[in-house]
């Protein structure tokens, strides 16, 4: 890769083990998505040098160059409870190869492995290598769709007793006089990447953080919340914790049993009533 290039290259050579699924390394617009939002670009930084983006005080566009990652590109702990991350992007003047604020845009880590977890859980994801706390694992990619389209797909999947992979990200944005909630709905049922194979756990070892790079539409970055040893199944909480508040009571809909095996297991998978 040319260090002087003004664009970023997504390095992702994983594929689906299941026929009929369309592989995509990142989000793609689907029915109900706002194409106008996808075309917008974020303001870039004027930084130069190798490590200057670690310090927001030295940047004229500090909303971009926030301390998101450590010098070895691990997620800063405070970012788990933040409104997300803005990485340096194609509009920035910093070094592509050496900037510490470029992580998710280079694609998933190497040596991830999709494996069969048995009839109750289906496929899962693990790593052949040690994954340290804070390290980026992969994206949760798929179609970005509208909530009304998500409801239609959910009802169709439920009627056919098929698994629902729809993920609803809700970000609470606090303004001076009001609060706004931004919803991003992702469906990897037909188009997606390896992130769709990560199973739920009530005691997960990873979590999702929204990351913006070249668009205000967030990418769903999956990061390790604790050290993950080789061969350990990678999991996250489908309820999203504070980022995606969901409800376990499903009214007339049948709740699906959880087989995560954690001591704190709630017994059922999280259920988002906004999809009903």
C-alpha positions as CSV (number, residue, x, y, z in Angstrom):
1,X,0.0,0.0,0.0
2,X,1.3,3.5,-0.9
3,X,1.7,5.5,2.3
4,X,0.8,8.7,0.3
5,X,-2.5,7.3,-1.0
6,X,-5.6,9.3,-0.2
7,X,-7.8,6.3,0.2
8,X,-8.1,3.3,2.5
9,X,-8.1,-0.3,1.5
10,X,-10.3,-2.9,3.3
11,X,-8.3,-6.1,3.7
12,X,-10.9,-8.8,4.1
13,X,-10.5,-12.2,2.4
14,X,-13.0,-14.3,4.5
15,X,-15.9,-16.0,2.9
16,X,-19.2,-17.8,3.9
17,X,-19.3,-21.5,4.6
18,X,-22.9,-21.6,3.6
19,X,-24.1,-21.5,0.0
20,X,-26.6,-18.9,-1.1
21,X,-25.3,-16.1,1.0
22,X,-23.7,-13.0,-0.6
23,X,-20.4,-12.1,0.9
24,X,-19.8,-8.4,1.7
25,X,-16.9,-7.2,3.9
26,X,-18.8,-4.1,5.1
27,X,-22.3,-2.6,5.1
28,X,-24.2,-2.1,1.9
29,X,-27.5,-0.1,1.3
30,X,-30.7,-2.1,1.2
31,X,-34.4,-1.3,1.1
32,X,-35.3,1.7,3.3
33,X,-31.7,2.9,3.7
34,X,-30.8,6.6,3.1
35,X,-28.5,6.8,0.1
36,X,-28.0,10.5,0.8
37,X,-26.5,9.7,4.2
38,X,-24.2,7.1,2.6
39,X,-22.8,9.7,0.1
40,X,-21.8,12.3,2.7
41,X,-18.2,12.6,3.7
42,X,-16.8,13.5,7.1
43,X,-14.4,16.4,7.5
44,X,-10.8,15.2,7.5
45,X,-7.9,16.2,9.6
46,X,-4.8,18.2,8.7
47,X,-2.4,16.1,10.7
48,X,1.0,15.1,9.5
49,X,3.6,12.7,10.9
50,X,3.2,9.2,12.3
51,X,1.7,9.7,15.8
52,X,0.2,13.2,15.9
53,X,-3.4,11.8,15.6
54,X,-3.0,10.4,19.1
55,X,-3.3,13.9,20.5
56,X,-6.5,15.9,19.8
57,X,-4.8,19.1,21.1
58,X,-2.5,19.2,18.1
59,X,-5.3,18.8,15.5
60,X,-7.5,21.6,14.1
61,X,-10.3,19.1,13.6
62,X,-10.3,17.5,17.1
63,X,-13.7,15.9,16.6
64,X,-12.0,13.5,14.2
65,X,-8.7,13.0,16.1
66,X,-10.1,11.8,19.4
67,X,-8.1,9.4,21.6
68,X,-10.0,6.3,20.3
69,X,-7.1,3.8,20.3
70,X,-3.9,3.3,22.1
71,X,-0.5,3.5,20.3
72,X,-0.8,-0.2,19.5
73,X,-4.3,0.2,18.2
74,X,-6.3,-1.2,21.1
75,X,-9.7,0.4,21.9
76,X,-9.5,2.9,24.8
77,X,-11.7,1.7,27.7
78,X,-13.7,4.9,27.8
79,X,-15.0,4.2,24.3
80,X,-17.3,1.4,25.5
81,X,-19.5,4.0,27.1
82,X,-19.2,6.7,24.5
83,X,-21.3,7.7,21.5
84,X,-18.9,5.9,19.1
85,X,-15.7,6.5,17.2
86,X,-14.7,8.6,14.2
87,X,-11.7,7.3,12.5
88,X,-9.4,9.3,10.2
89,X,-10.7,8.8,6.6
90,X,-10.0,9.5,3.0
91,X,-10.2,13.2,3.6
92,X,-7.4,13.3,6.1
93,X,-3.8,14.2,5.5
94,X,-2.3,11.9,8.1
95,X,-0.2,8.8,7.3
96,X,-2.4,5.9,6.3
97,X,0.1,3.3,7.4
98,X,1.2,4.9,10.7
99,X,-1.9,6.8,11.9
100,X,-3.1,5.3,15.2
101,X,-6.7,6.4,14.4
102,X,-7.2,3.9,11.6
103,X,-8.2,0.4,12.6
104,X,-11.6,-0.8,11.5
105,X,-11.1,0.5,8.0
106,X,-8.3,-2.1,7.3
107,X,-10.7,-5.1,7.8
108,X,-10.8,-8.0,10.3
109,X,-7.9,-9.6,12.0
110,X,-6.3,-12.6,10.5
111,X,-6.8,-16.3,11.4
112,X,-10.4,-16.1,12.4
113,X,-12.2,-19.4,11.9
114,X,-15.9,-20.3,11.4
115,X,-16.7,-23.6,13.0
116,X,-19.8,-25.7,13.9
117,X,-21.0,-25.4,17.5
118,X,-23.5,-28.2,17.3
119,X,-27.2,-28.5,16.5
120,X,-28.4,-26.0,19.1
121,X,-26.1,-23.1,18.2
122,X,-25.1,-23.8,14.6
123,X,-22.0,-21.9,13.4
124,X,-19.7,-19.9,15.6
125,X,-16.5,-17.9,15.3
126,X,-13.1,-18.4,17.0
127,X,-9.5,-17.4,16.5
128,X,-6.4,-19.4,16.0
129,X,-4.4,-16.6,17.7
130,X,-4.6,-14.9,21.0
131,X,-6.8,-11.7,20.9
132,X,-5.9,-9.1,23.5
133,X,-8.4,-7.0,25.3
134,X,-9.4,-3.9,23.2
135,X,-8.3,-5.5,19.9
136,X,-10.5,-5.1,16.8
137,X,-11.9,-8.5,15.6
138,X,-14.2,-7.8,12.7
139,X,-17.3,-5.9,11.6
140,X,-20.9,-6.9,11.8
141,X,-21.7,-6.3,8.1
142,X,-24.9,-6.7,6.1
143,X,-27.6,-4.7,4.5
144,X,-28.6,-1.3,6.0
145,X,-32.4,-1.2,5.8
146,X,-35.3,0.8,7.2
147,X,-37.2,-0.2,10.3
148,X,-40.4,-0.8,8.4
149,X,-38.5,-3.2,6.1
150,X,-36.9,-4.9,9.1
151,X,-40.4,-5.5,10.6
152,X,-41.5,-7.1,7.3
153,X,-38.5,-9.4,7.2
154,X,-38.7,-10.3,10.8
155,X,-42.4,-11.4,10.5
156,X,-41.5,-13.4,7.4
157,X,-38.6,-15.1,9.1
158,X,-40.7,-15.8,12.2
159,X,-43.5,-17.3,10.1
160,X,-41.0,-19.7,8.5
161,X,-39.4,-20.4,11.9
162,X,-36.0,-19.2,10.6
163,X,-33.3,-17.5,12.5
164,X,-33.4,-13.7,12.7
165,X,-30.1,-11.9,12.4
166,X,-31.4,-8.3,12.3
167,X,-29.4,-5.9,14.5
168,X,-30.8,-2.6,15.6
169,X,-28.2,-0.1,16.8
170,X,-29.6,2.9,18.8
171,X,-27.3,5.8,19.5
172,X,-28.5,8.5,22.0
173,X,-27.2,11.9,21.0
174,X,-27.5,14.7,23.6
175,X,-27.8,18.2,22.3
176,X,-27.9,21.3,24.5
177,X,-31.7,21.4,24.8
178,X,-32.9,18.0,23.5
179,X,-32.0,14.3,23.0
180,X,-32.1,12.5,19.7
181,X,-32.0,8.7,19.0
182,X,-30.3,7.6,15.8
183,X,-31.3,4.1,14.6
184,X,-29.2,2.0,12.2
185,X,-30.8,-1.4,11.2
186,X,-28.5,-4.1,9.8
187,X,-29.6,-7.4,8.3
188,X,-26.9,-9.9,7.3
189,X,-29.4,-12.7,6.5
190,X,-28.6,-12.7,2.8
191,X,-25.6,-10.3,2.5
192,X,-23.0,-10.2,5.2
193,X,-19.6,-11.2,6.5
194,X,-18.1,-13.4,9.2
195,X,-19.6,-11.2,12.0
196,X,-22.9,-12.9,11.4
197,X,-21.6,-16.2,12.8
198,X,-20.8,-14.7,16.2
199,X,-23.1,-16.2,18.8
200,X,-24.8,-14.4,21.7
201,X,-23.6,-14.9,25.3
202,X,-25.0,-13.5,28.5
203,X,-21.3,-13.2,29.6
204,X,-19.6,-12.1,26.3
205,X,-15.9,-11.6,25.6
206,X,-16.5,-9.0,22.9
207,X,-18.9,-6.1,22.2
208,X,-20.0,-3.7,19.4
209,X,-18.9,-0.1,19.1
210,X,-20.2,2.1,16.2
211,X,-17.3,3.4,14.1
212,X,-17.6,6.2,11.4
213,X,-15.0,6.4,8.7
214,X,-16.1,7.9,5.4
215,X,-19.8,8.3,6.1
216,X,-22.1,9.4,9.0
217,X,-23.6,5.9,8.8
218,X,-21.8,3.8,11.5
219,X,-20.0,0.6,10.9
220,X,-20.5,-2.0,13.6
221,X,-17.0,-2.7,15.0
222,X,-16.6,-5.8,17.2
223,X,-13.8,-5.4,19.8
224,X,-12.5,-7.8,22.5
225,X,-13.8,-6.8,25.9
226,X,-11.3,-9.2,27.6
227,X,-8.4,-11.4,26.5
228,X,-9.6,-14.2,24.2
229,X,-7.4,-17.3,24.1
230,X,-6.9,-19.4,20.9
231,X,-9.8,-21.7,20.2
232,X,-12.2,-19.8,22.5
233,X,-15.5,-19.0,21.0
234,X,-16.0,-15.3,20.3
235,X,-19.3,-14.0,21.6
236,X,-21.2,-10.7,22.2
237,X,-24.4,-9.7,24.0
238,X,-27.2,-9.4,21.3
239,X,-28.9,-6.9,23.5
240,X,-26.0,-4.6,23.0
241,X,-25.8,-3.4,26.6
242,X,-26.2,0.3,26.9
243,X,-25.8,0.8,23.1
244,X,-28.8,-1.2,22.0
245,X,-31.4,-1.5,24.8
246,X,-33.6,-4.5,24.0
247,X,-36.5,-6.3,25.8
248,X,-36.6,-9.9,26.6
249,X,-40.4,-10.1,26.9
250,X,-41.8,-11.0,23.5
251,X,-45.6,-10.7,24.0
252,X,-47.2,-13.4,21.8
253,X,-43.9,-14.2,20.0
254,X,-42.2,-17.3,21.2
255,X,-38.9,-16.6,22.9
256,X,-35.8,-18.5,21.7
257,X,-33.8,-20.4,24.3
258,X,-30.2,-19.3,25.0
259,X,-27.5,-22.0,25.0
260,X,-24.5,-19.7,25.9
261,X,-23.7,-21.8,29.0
262,X,-22.7,-18.8,31.1
263,X,-23.4,-18.9,34.9
264,X,-25.4,-15.7,34.5
265,X,-27.4,-17.0,31.5
266,X,-30.9,-15.4,31.3
267,X,-32.3,-18.5,29.6
268,X,-33.6,-16.7,26.5
269,X,-32.1,-14.7,23.7
270,X,-32.7,-10.9,23.8
271,X,-35.8,-9.8,21.9
272,X,-36.3,-6.3,20.4
273,X,-40.0,-5.4,20.4
274,X,-39.4,-2.6,17.8
275,X,-39.2,-5.3,15.2
276,X,-42.8,-6.5,15.9
